[in-house]
Amino acid sequence: MGLKTKHGTIEYPAFFPDATHACIKGISSRDILASGTTGLVVNTYHAIVDKTVDTIEKCGGLHKFMGLNIPIITDSGGFQAMSLVRRSPGNGKITKDGIKFKMDGSRKSIILTPENCIRTQAGLRADIMMCLDDCTDPGESQREQELSVARTVEWAKRCKKEFTKLKSKRTLLFAIIQGGNSKELRKKCAEELIKIGFDGYAYGGWPMDGDGKFLDEILAYSASLMPEGKPKYAMGVGKPEDIRKCVKMGYNMFDCVLPTRDARHKRLYVFKDGAEKGYEFIYMRARKHETDNRPVSASCSCEVCSQHSRAYLYHLFNRKDSNAGRLATIHNLAFYSKFMDELRTCAD
């Protein structure tokens, strides 16, 4: 079971590493494919800020630009409404018309509206576009959550109208359900978005509370609101144990920065005596690896595990060699690919 896109079928469940700036730091497109990665997420807001939209469009879109023939999702930039504006109001303003971002403390700003958000994603030629949403932290006030839902629904209507006008062939459009920790607001948001009609639906908002606890109940409830037979996307969910929980809830698509960020910080994922028994971390900063000739994981066939030892990877990190981050990133992405394979097997 999967989702057909312009650049291949997404087999469920699927994990999409974040290639925020149309790249994954430290590795090539060939490395991405070698890791078994089957799709990526690129961020629309950062493409605008980086001023790469025109370049990518002139190069024929993200797939030709990056040299990849796998499904690519373009996030709308709505998450930055929370991370950059809601958490630091001096960075901009959210209104009924869209999101205004101030740039680098200067007078310069960019305005993200539903219309230019969709046009930008169309120019990037993504396989899946995301509607612009007003993303919130779970702990924000009821009033703010209500405003967020109202904006998210209204923006989704405008996104769908612009998307329809552009007639993007074989491109899919997903809507994002907001509502914080309120089941009432989540239900209201989902019902209004379903009335509009989209190709898939996503859980929006931070998936953890202020204490770092995973929001199992509200995630499960949100999944139950999404139409059966449509993709169910848990945005920002990336810990393997959380992905496993969400698959049981009905979600089948995930994305997160964790595997690539952890790799650059010398934290590698390794299965405990087989994928079905969970996983642990290997910390390559530990000096005990200095003379350890074992591979990072005996059950992994990625480049680092098949050709190098823990000692060599420790050496590369110690020397601050760029290959250290590259190899660690390939390994973590290969781990996630194998983890998804395991979950698919369990689903069968």
C-alpha positions as CSV (number, residue, x, y, z in Angstrom):
1,M,0.0,0.0,0.0
2,G,1.3,3.4,-0.9
3,L,0.8,6.8,-2.5
4,K,1.6,7.4,-6.1
5,T,3.5,10.6,-7.0
6,K,5.2,12.1,-10.0
7,H,8.5,10.6,-8.9
8,G,7.5,7.2,-7.6
9,T,5.2,5.5,-5.1
10,I,5.6,6.3,-1.4
11,E,5.5,3.0,0.4
12,Y,3.9,3.2,3.9
13,P,5.1,4.0,6.4
14,A,7.6,6.5,5.0
15,F,10.1,8.7,6.7
16,F,11.2,11.9,5.0
17,P,14.5,13.4,6.2
18,D,14.6,17.2,6.2
19,A,16.6,18.6,3.4
20,T,15.7,22.1,4.6
21,H,17.8,24.2,2.2
22,A,17.4,21.7,-0.8
23,C,20.3,19.6,0.6
24,I,21.2,17.5,3.6
25,K,24.3,19.0,5.1
26,G,27.5,17.1,4.4
27,I,26.2,14.5,2.0
28,S,25.6,14.3,-1.7
29,S,22.4,13.2,-3.6
30,R,24.2,9.9,-4.4
31,D,24.7,9.4,-0.6
32,I,21.1,10.1,0.0
33,L,20.0,7.4,-2.4
34,A,22.7,4.9,-1.1
35,S,21.2,5.3,2.4
36,G,17.9,3.9,1.2
37,T,16.1,7.2,1.7
38,T,12.9,7.2,-0.4
39,G,11.8,10.9,0.0
40,L,12.7,14.3,1.3
41,V,11.2,17.5,2.8
42,V,12.4,20.9,1.5
43,N,11.3,24.1,3.3
44,T,9.5,26.8,1.3
45,Y,10.3,29.6,3.7
46,H,14.0,28.9,3.6
47,A,14.0,28.6,-0.2
48,I,12.5,32.2,-0.2
49,V,15.0,33.5,2.4
50,D,17.9,31.8,0.6
51,K,16.8,33.4,-2.7
52,T,17.0,30.0,-4.5
53,V,13.4,29.7,-5.7
54,D,14.1,31.4,-9.1
55,T,17.3,29.4,-9.6
56,I,15.6,26.1,-8.8
57,E,12.7,26.9,-11.0
58,K,15.0,27.8,-13.9
59,C,16.9,24.5,-13.4
60,G,13.6,22.6,-13.9
61,G,12.6,22.1,-10.3
62,L,13.9,20.5,-7.2
63,H,14.4,17.0,-8.7
64,K,16.6,18.2,-11.6
65,F,18.3,20.7,-9.3
66,M,19.2,18.1,-6.7
67,G,19.7,15.2,-9.2
68,L,17.1,13.0,-7.4
69,N,14.2,11.0,-8.7
70,I,12.4,10.4,-5.4
71,P,9.3,12.0,-4.0
72,I,9.8,15.5,-2.5
73,I,7.5,17.3,-0.1
74,T,7.7,21.1,0.3
75,D,6.7,22.3,3.7
76,S,4.7,25.6,3.6
77,G,6.8,27.6,6.1
78,G,3.9,27.6,8.6
79,F,6.2,26.0,11.2
80,Q,8.3,29.1,11.1
81,A,5.2,31.1,12.2
82,M,5.7,29.3,15.6
83,S,9.5,28.9,15.8
84,L,10.4,32.4,14.6
85,V,7.4,34.6,15.2
86,R,5.2,33.2,18.0
87,R,8.3,32.4,20.2
88,S,9.9,35.7,19.3
89,P,7.2,38.3,18.4
90,G,9.9,40.9,17.5
91,N,10.7,38.7,14.4
92,G,7.4,39.4,12.7
93,K,3.6,39.3,12.8
94,I,0.8,36.9,12.0
95,T,-2.4,38.3,10.6
96,K,-5.5,37.0,8.8
97,D,-3.7,37.7,5.5
98,G,-0.5,35.8,6.2
99,I,2.8,35.8,8.0
100,K,5.3,38.7,8.0
101,F,8.9,37.8,8.8
102,K,11.4,40.5,9.6
103,M,14.8,39.7,8.3
104,D,18.0,39.9,10.5
105,G,16.7,42.7,12.6
106,S,16.6,45.0,9.6
107,R,13.7,46.8,8.0
108,K,13.5,44.2,5.3
109,S,10.8,41.6,5.5
110,I,9.1,38.8,3.6
111,I,5.4,38.1,3.6
112,L,4.2,34.6,3.2
113,T,0.5,34.4,2.1
114,P,-1.4,31.3,1.0
115,E,-1.2,32.4,-2.6
116,N,2.5,33.1,-2.8
117,C,3.2,30.0,-0.7
118,I,1.4,27.8,-3.3
119,R,3.0,29.6,-6.2
120,T,6.4,29.1,-4.7
121,Q,5.9,25.4,-4.1
122,A,4.6,25.1,-7.7
123,G,7.8,26.7,-8.9
124,L,9.9,24.2,-6.9
125,R,7.8,21.5,-8.6
126,A,7.3,19.4,-5.5
127,D,5.4,16.1,-5.5
128,I,3.4,17.1,-2.4
129,M,2.7,20.7,-1.4
130,M,1.5,21.7,2.1
131,C,-1.1,24.4,2.8
132,L,0.1,27.4,4.7
133,D,-1.0,27.0,8.3
134,D,-0.7,28.9,11.6
135,C,1.3,26.6,13.7
136,T,1.2,26.9,17.5
137,D,2.8,25.5,20.6
138,P,0.5,23.2,22.6
139,G,0.7,25.4,25.7
140,E,-0.6,28.6,24.0
141,S,-3.9,30.1,25.2
142,Q,-7.3,28.9,24.1
143,R,-7.8,32.3,22.3
144,E,-4.6,31.8,20.3
145,Q,-5.5,28.3,19.4
146,E,-8.9,29.5,18.2
147,L,-7.3,32.2,16.1
148,S,-4.8,29.6,14.7
149,V,-7.6,27.2,13.6
150,A,-9.6,30.1,12.0
151,R,-6.5,31.2,10.1
152,T,-5.5,27.7,9.1
153,V,-8.9,26.9,7.7
154,E,-9.2,30.2,5.8
155,W,-5.7,29.9,4.5
156,A,-6.4,26.3,3.4
157,K,-9.3,27.6,1.3
158,R,-7.1,30.2,-0.3
159,C,-4.4,27.6,-0.9
160,K,-6.8,25.2,-2.6
161,K,-8.2,28.0,-4.8
162,E,-4.6,29.0,-5.9
163,F,-3.6,25.3,-6.4
164,T,-6.7,24.7,-8.6
165,K,-5.9,27.8,-10.6
166,L,-2.4,26.7,-11.3
167,K,-3.5,23.2,-12.4
168,S,-0.3,21.5,-11.1
169,K,-0.5,18.2,-12.9
170,R,0.0,15.1,-10.7
171,T,1.0,17.3,-7.7
172,L,-0.8,16.6,-4.4
173,L,-1.9,19.1,-1.9
174,F,-2.1,18.3,1.9
175,A,-3.8,20.3,4.6
176,I,-2.6,20.6,8.2
177,I,-4.8,20.2,11.2
178,Q,-4.2,22.6,14.1
179,G,-5.9,23.1,17.4
180,G,-3.2,22.6,20.1
181,N,-4.3,20.3,22.9
182,S,-8.0,21.0,22.4
183,K,-10.0,18.0,21.0
184,E,-12.8,20.4,20.2
185,L,-10.6,22.6,18.1
186,R,-8.8,19.7,16.4
187,K,-12.2,18.3,15.4
188,K,-13.5,21.7,14.2
189,C,-10.3,22.2,12.1
190,A,-10.4,18.7,10.6
191,E,-14.0,18.9,9.7
192,E,-13.6,22.2,7.9
193,L,-10.5,21.0,6.0
194,I,-12.3,17.8,5.0
195,K,-15.1,19.9,3.6
196,I,-12.7,21.8,1.4
197,G,-11.1,18.5,0.2
198,F,-7.4,17.6,0.1
199,D,-5.2,14.7,-1.1
200,G,-3.9,14.1,2.4
201,Y,-4.0,15.5,6.0
202,A,-1.3,16.2,8.5
203,Y,-1.0,16.7,12.3
204,G,0.3,20.2,12.8
205,G,1.8,21.8,15.9
206,W,4.6,20.7,18.2
207,P,4.1,17.0,19.1
208,M,5.5,17.4,22.6
209,D,4.4,19.4,25.7
210,G,6.5,21.9,27.6
211,D,8.1,19.0,29.6
212,G,9.1,17.1,26.5
213,K,6.4,14.5,26.9
214,F,5.0,13.1,23.7
215,L,1.4,14.0,23.1
216,D,0.0,10.5,22.5
217,E,-3.6,11.3,23.2
218,I,-4.0,14.3,21.0
219,L,-2.0,12.7,18.2
220,A,-4.2,9.6,18.3
221,Y,-7.3,11.7,18.4
222,S,-6.2,13.8,15.4
223,A,-5.4,10.6,13.4
224,S,-9.0,9.4,14.1
225,L,-10.4,12.6,12.5
226,M,-8.6,12.1,9.2
227,P,-10.4,10.3,6.4
228,E,-9.5,6.6,5.9
229,G,-7.8,5.9,2.6
230,K,-6.0,9.3,2.6
231,P,-2.4,9.8,3.7
232,K,-2.0,10.7,7.4
233,Y,1.1,12.7,8.0
234,A,2.6,13.2,11.5
235,M,4.7,16.3,10.9
236,G,7.8,16.7,13.1
237,V,7.6,13.2,14.6
238,G,11.0,11.5,14.3
239,K,12.0,9.5,17.3
240,P,11.7,5.8,16.4
241,E,9.6,4.9,19.4
242,D,7.2,7.8,18.6
243,I,7.0,6.8,15.0
244,R,6.1,3.2,16.0
245,K,3.4,4.6,18.3
246,C,2.0,6.8,15.5
247,V,2.0,3.9,13.0
248,K,-0.4,2.1,15.4
249,M,-2.5,5.2,15.5
250,G,-2.9,5.2,11.7
251,Y,-0.2,7.6,10.6
252,N,1.9,6.6,7.6
253,M,4.1,9.6,6.8
254,F,6.8,11.2,9.0
255,D,9.6,13.8,8.9
256,C,12.2,15.1,11.3
257,V,15.7,16.6,11.5
258,L,16.7,14.2,14.2
259,P,18.8,11.5,12.3
260,T,20.9,14.1,10.4
261,R,21.3,16.5,13.3
262,D,22.2,13.7,15.7
263,A,24.8,12.4,13.2
264,R,26.6,15.7,13.1
265,H,26.6,15.7,16.9
266,K,28.3,12.3,17.0
267,R,25.2,10.3,18.0
268,L,24.5,7.2,15.9
269,Y,21.5,4.9,16.0
270,V,22.1,1.2,16.3
271,F,19.6,-1.7,16.6
272,K,19.8,-3.8,19.7
273,D,20.4,-7.4,18.4
274,G,17.9,-7.0,15.6
275,A,15.5,-4.3,14.6
276,E,12.6,-5.8,16.5
277,K,14.4,-5.4,19.8
278,G,14.6,-1.6,19.8
279,Y,17.7,0.6,19.4
280,E,20.4,2.3,21.3
281,F,22.9,5.2,20.7
282,I,26.6,4.9,20.0
283,Y,28.3,8.2,21.1
284,M,31.3,8.7,18.9
285,R,32.7,11.3,21.3
286,A,33.5,8.5,23.8
287,R,37.2,7.8,23.9
288,K,36.6,4.0,24.3
289,H,36.1,4.0,20.5
290,E,39.6,5.2,19.9
291,T,40.9,1.7,19.2
292,D,37.7,-0.2,18.6
293,N,37.9,-2.1,15.3
294,R,34.3,-3.1,15.3
295,P,31.9,-1.5,12.8
296,V,29.3,0.9,14.2
297,S,26.7,-1.8,13.7
298,A,27.3,-5.4,12.6
299,S,23.7,-5.5,11.1
300,C,24.2,-2.4,8.9
301,S,25.5,-2.5,5.4
302,C,26.0,1.3,4.9
303,E,29.3,2.7,3.8
304,V,30.7,3.4,7.3
305,C,29.7,0.0,8.7
306,S,30.8,-2.1,5.7
307,Q,34.1,-0.3,5.1
308,H,35.2,1.5,8.4
309,S,35.6,0.9,12.1
310,R,34.4,2.8,15.1
311,A,38.0,3.8,15.6
312,Y,38.3,5.4,12.2
313,L,35.0,7.3,12.6
314,Y,36.2,8.5,16.1
315,H,39.5,9.6,14.4
316,L,37.6,11.5,11.7
317,F,35.5,13.3,14.3
318,N,38.5,14.0,16.5
319,R,40.3,15.6,13.5
320,K,37.1,17.5,12.6
321,D,37.3,16.0,9.1
322,S,34.2,16.6,7.0
323,N,33.9,12.9,6.2
324,A,33.0,12.2,9.8
325,G,29.6,14.0,9.5
326,R,29.1,12.6,6.1
327,L,29.6,8.9,7.2
328,A,27.6,9.4,10.4
329,T,24.7,11.0,8.4
330,I,24.7,8.2,5.9
331,H,24.6,5.6,8.7
332,N,21.7,7.3,10.5
333,L,19.6,7.6,7.3
334,A,20.3,3.9,6.6
335,F,19.1,3.1,10.1
336,Y,15.8,5.0,9.5
337,S,15.4,3.3,6.1
338,K,15.8,-0.2,7.7
339,F,13.5,0.9,10.5
340,M,10.8,1.8,8.0
341,D,11.3,-1.6,6.2
342,E,10.7,-3.3,9.5
343,L,7.5,-1.4,10.2
344,R,6.3,-2.2,6.7
345,T,7.0,-5.9,7.3
346,C,5.1,-5.8,10.6
347,A,2.2,-4.1,8.8
348,D,2.1,-6.9,6.2
